[in-house]
Amino acid sequence: MMSKERPIRVLIAKPGMDGHDRGAKTLVLALRDEGMEVVYTGLRQTPESIARTAVQEGVDVVGLSCLSGSHNYLFPRVVELLLEKGMSGVLVIGGGIIPEDDIPYLKQKGMEAVFGPGSSTKDIAGFIREKVKRD
């Protein structure tokens, strides 16, 4: 007998004062269409509110989007808060306008991947499926 596996749960969040969310909303719809459960926090979230929502929703993935240039502070802060809350198994990915030179730093700080403009939503969904450990 095959057990019905629950869908991968993804939180898409816009930390900081960035007011542009078209890319995030596009990803929300694309991941939903890929069969994932997606929660979108909306604009101008604090790292604390993002981590709190991730815990409340019991997500497998946190996707952060930033176009304001504050990713080197905001992304690592979310990772730090998730770890403090015992969510070390959560996959954290980022997207937005992130300079190539910043990506190694972000990965060192716990980001699993950073997807820039023009990234395929199919590729992002495939990456999530490949990385999320299922019991």
N, C-alpha and C positions, 0 to 999 in steps of 0.2 A: 504494500500500500504506500502510495506516495503522499508525503505530508505537504500541505500547502505552505510554502515559504512566504513569510511576510515580505512586502516590498521594502526595498532600500529606502530609508528615511533621510531626506536631505534638507538642511536648513540653508537658505540663501540669504545673506545679510549684506547690508550696506553700512559699514562702520564710518563714523566721522561725519564731516559736514558736506560730503559729496552729494550733490543734488541730481545726478544723472543716473537713471536706473533702467534705461531701455535694454541694455545688454543683460542685466540681471533678470529682468522680466522675461526676456527671450529664453534665457536658460531655464527659468522656472517652468515655462510651458513645454520646452523641449524635453526636460527630464521627466515631467509628468507624462508626456506622450510616450516616453520610453518605459513607462510602468513604475516609476518611482513615486513615492509620496513626498511632496515638496511643501515646505513651509517657507514663506517669504516674510521677512521682518519689516519691510518698508525702509524708507530713507532715514538717515541721520541717527543711527543706532550707536550706543556706546559699546565698547568691548564687554563691559559687565552685563549689559542687557542681552547681548548676543550669546554669551556663555550661559546665562541663566535660562534663556529660551532653549538652547541646545539640550540642557539637562532636563527641563520640563517636557520637551518633546521626545526625548530619548532617541536622538538622531544618530545615524551612522556616519554622516558626512556634514561638515560645515564648509560652505562655499562663501568666500568673502570677495566682494567687488569694490574696487577703489579706483577712482579716476582723479582724486584730488592731490595726489603726491604724498599722502601721509601713511602709505602702506608700510613703510619700514618701522613705524611705531605701532600702528593699529593691528596689523596682522600678527606680529609676535605677541602682542598683549592678549589677543583672543586666545592664542595657543596656550600661553601661560595660565590664563584663567581656567581654561578647559582642564589642564593638568591638575590645577589646584582643586577642581571639583571632581576629580577622579575619572575623567573622561579621556584617558590616555589612548584608548582604542579608536577614537574618532578620527576619521580621515579629514584633514584640513587642506583645502585647496583655495587658490586665489585667482583673481582675474582683474582685468581693467588695463589701464595704461601704466604698465610697470616696466621701467627701463631694464634691459637685459642685464646690466651691471648689478642690479639689485637682487636678481633672482637667486644667486648663490647664498647671499645673506639670509634671504627669506627661508630658503630650504634648511639652512643651518639652524634657524630659529623654529623649525618644526612644520613648515609648510611642505606638503608632499609634492605639490606641483603648482605652477603658475601658468595660466592660459591668457594669452594676449588677444588683442583685436583680431578678428578673422578666424579664431579657433573654431573648429567644427564642433557643433553640439553633439554629434554622433561620437566624435573622438573623446569628448569630455565624459559622456555617458559610458563609453567603453572603458575608459580609465577608471571611473568610479566602480564599475562592476568588477573589474580585475582586482582592485585594491581592497574592496570591502570584504572583510573576512566574515563568512557565514557559518553559523554552527549547525 
